[in-house]
Structure formats: structure tokens, C-alpha cells
Amino acid sequence: MTTPSGVPNDTLRAVRISLRMSQDDLARAIRRAGDAANEPNEASKRLV
């Protein structure tokens, strides 16, 4: 598990925006991917 660093990730933000995803949409997709990989996570819109 990773810890939030407090530093913005401009690349991740650019990809999220290009996919027209909100922070909540991205967090939901990350949680689904974690569940599918049998590695649940607590991604939230505040952390992505």
C-alpha cells in the first residue's frame, strides 16, 4: 500500500481529465481494479 505524499501528480491528473473522469470516477475505478486483483484498497476522491 502507498501513502499519500501531498504532492500533485500532474501526469495522473492529465490522464484523468483526458478520459473525462471526475476524481470520484477515478477513485471508483481504482477500487474496482483493486477488488478484481483481490487487493482491495481505500481510494477516495480526496486521495486521487
Steps between C-alpha positions, in 0.01 A plus 500: 500500500620851425460807713384838373794731440316832481672581170272536196552244224454710186529200267227305677280810503552555125408138423192518725384816327568359152278202592235748618493340843428683823717430803211295638477297175874430508490397866210264427691347206811453717293328770339269240843414356629422848202277570548320167868441585398375844686796654231729639594861562345811649540741207288811543449815296710687754797265445503486119 
